[in-house]
Amino acid sequence: MKKVIMDCDPGIDDAIALTVLLAHPEIAEVIGVTTVGGNVTLNYVTQNAKKLLTFLGSNAELASGQAEPLVKEIETAGEIHGKTGMEGYDFPAESDSYPLASENAVTFIHDKLVASDDKVDIVATAPLTNIALLLKTFPEIHDKIDKIYVMGGSTLQGNITLAAEFNAYVDPEAAQIVFDSGVDVVLSGLNLTENKAYMTMDEIKSIKDLGEVGVMASSILDFYASAELEKGMTKIPIHDACAVISMLNPDVFTKSTNYSIDVATTNDQFRGMTYPDRRVYAEEKNSVEVLEDVDREAFVKYLLDSIKSYS
C-alpha cells in the first residue's frame, strides 16, 4: 500500500488524474490533496478540487497552497480549461462545503510526511511551486519522500512556447529546485504525453457509457478536446494521468532514461525549457527518470477501467 499526496491545479486533465488515483484505494492511500495556482488561479483550482472530491465520494484532506510562482507573475491556461478551469459539467452545489484542512500546503505536506511511518509518494501535476518550497524549507524531510511523480517539462517540444511545456514555464525556478533536490523524480513530459499517451475522440465519447463518473469525465474531456482540436490536434493528450498511472502501474510505461536536466530560467524565448544532458560525458547535476514510451492501449484501458470502477 502506497501513501500518496497529490499536488495539482485542476484543470481538466488533473481532474482525470485525480479520478484515476482515487479509484485505486487497494494500491494508494491518498493522505492529502493540495492545490497551487496554474491552469487557472488558486481560488478556482481549489474550488475544483472540492467539487471533484465531493463528487467522487472522497474524504481526503485538502489544502490550498501557493497562488503565484516563486519569481514571476502567474500565467494561466484558461483558453484550454475554461474560465473556471473545469468547464463542461455541472457539479453538485454541495461541493462548496467541502472542508479545507489548511491554507498552507507546504506545512500541510510537511506535517503529513513527519506523521507517516512509511515513505510517501508525491504526484505533482501542476507548477512545482509548493513542492519546491517544501524541499527548500524542510530539507530534513527529503528522506520521508519515496518518489515525486511529475507531469511537466519535455525532452522535445514545448506547448505554451516553442521550447517550454506549460507547468515548467509557469515556474521554472521551482522545477529546477525539485530536479536538483536529490529526491527521486519520475518525469512524464510532453515527449511522452503529447505524442504517445493520448485518447481518440471515439475513446473519449465512449467514457460516457461508464456510469455517472464516466459522464462527468467524458463531458469535461469533450470541452478540453474542443480547444485541442481548434489547434489542429486530432489525438487528445491526457497529460496528468501519466504521472498518476506511472506510480500506480509503472509497467504501462515501456521505456525510461535517466538524464541530468537543466531548466532555463532566463527571461527570454527559452524560459521554462527543460533540456537533458545527452553528452557521452554528461555532467551529473541531477538524475531525473524521464518516461519515454508507453503501451497506449494499456494506458487507455487502465484509465477507462479506473473510471468504470465507480459505477
C-alpha positions, 0 to 999 in steps of 0.5 A: 500500500502506497501513501500518496499526496497529490499536488495539482491545479485542476484543470481538466486533465488533473481532474482525470488524474485525480479520478484515476488515483482515487479509484485505486484505494487497494494500491494508494492511500491518498493522505492529502490533496493540495492545490497551487495556482496554474491552469487557472488561479488558486481560488478556482483550482481549489474550488475544483478540487472540492467539487471533484472530491465531493463528487467522487465520494472522497474524504481526503484532506485538502489544502490550498497552497501557493497562488503565484510562482516563486519569481514571476507573475502567474500565467494561466491556461484558461483558453484550454480549461475554461474560465473556471478551469473545469468547464463542461459539467455541472457539479453538485452545489454541495461541493462548496462545503467541502472542508479545507484542512489548511491554507498552507500546503507546504506545512500541510505536506510537511506535517503529513510526511513527519506523521507517516511511518512509511515513505510517501509518494508525491504526484505533482501535476501542476507548477512545482511551486509548493513542492519546491518550497517544501524541499527548500524549507524542510530539507530534513524531510527529503528522506520521508519522500519515496518518489515525486511523480511529475507531469511537466517539462519535455525532452522535445517540444514545448506547448505554451512556447516553442521550447517550454511545456506549460507547468515548467514555464509557469515556474521554472525556478521551482522545477529546477529546485525539485530536479536538483533536490536529490529526491527521486523524480519520475518525469512524464513530459510532453515527449511522452504525453503529447505524442504517445499517451493520448485518447481518440475522440471515439475513446473519449465519447465512449467514457460516457457509457461508464456510469455517472463518473464516466459522464462527468469525465467524458463531458469535461474531456469533450470541452478540453478536446474542443480547444485541442482540436481548434489547434489542429490536434486530432489525438487528445493528450491526457497529460496528468494521468501519466504521472498518476498511472506511472506510480500506480502501474509503472509497467504501462510505461515501456521505456525510461532514461535517466538524464541530468536536466537543466531548466532555463530560467532566463527571461527570454524565448527559452524560459521554462525549457527543460533540456537533458544532458545527452553528452557521452560525458554528461555532467551529473547535476541531477538524475531525473527518470524521464518516461519515454514510451508507453503501451497506449492501449494499456494506458487507455484501458487502465484509465477507462477501467479506473473510471468504470470502477465507480459505477 
